[in-house]
Amino acid sequence: MITEIRKPSKGQLKTEVAEQIASFLQGIQFGSVEIIIHDSKVVQIERREKLRFDAK
C-alpha cells in the first residue's frame, strides 16, 4: 500500500501561520513576538515573554 504525502496548500499554511501568531499574542502581557521572513515566507516565529513583579 502506498501512502501519499501531501504538502499543505498555500492557503492552509497562511491560515496556520496566522493562527500561530494569534496564539502567541494571546495571554502575553509584557514581551514581544518576532516574525522571521526569508524570500517572502515566514520561516520562524519567536515569543519572548517577561514576568514583572511589584517591588513593594
N, C-alpha and C positions, 0 to 999 in steps of 0.2 A: 504494500500500500504506500503510495506517495503522498506525503503531506505538503501542501503548498504553503509557502511562507510569503505573506503579503506585506508590503510596506504600507504604512498608513498614508492616506491621501494628504495632500497639502492642506485641505480644509480641516481634516482631523488633527493635524499637527498644530495648526494655528489655534484651534479650539483648546487643545491640550496645553499649549504654552500659555494662553490667556487664563485658563483655569488655574494653572500652577502659580502664575504671578498673583492672581487674586487670592489664592490660599495663603501665599507668603505675606500679603498685605494684611490679611485678617489677623486680628489679635496682637499685632505689633504696636507697642506704644512709643518706644524710642529705638531708633536704629535706622537701617537703610536696606533697600533691595537694589542690587546691581544686576543689570542685564547685559551679558556679553554677546556681541554680534560679530560674526565673520561672514563675509560675502553675502550680506543682506539676510543672514539666517541667525536666529537665536541659537547659540551653542551652549550657553551656561547661564544659570541664574543663581546669584548668591544672596543670602539673607544674613544680615548682621544685626543682632538684637542686643540692646543694652538694658541692664537692670539698674534702676536708680532707687536709692534708699534715702529716706529723710534723715538728716543729721540732727535729730532732736535729742 
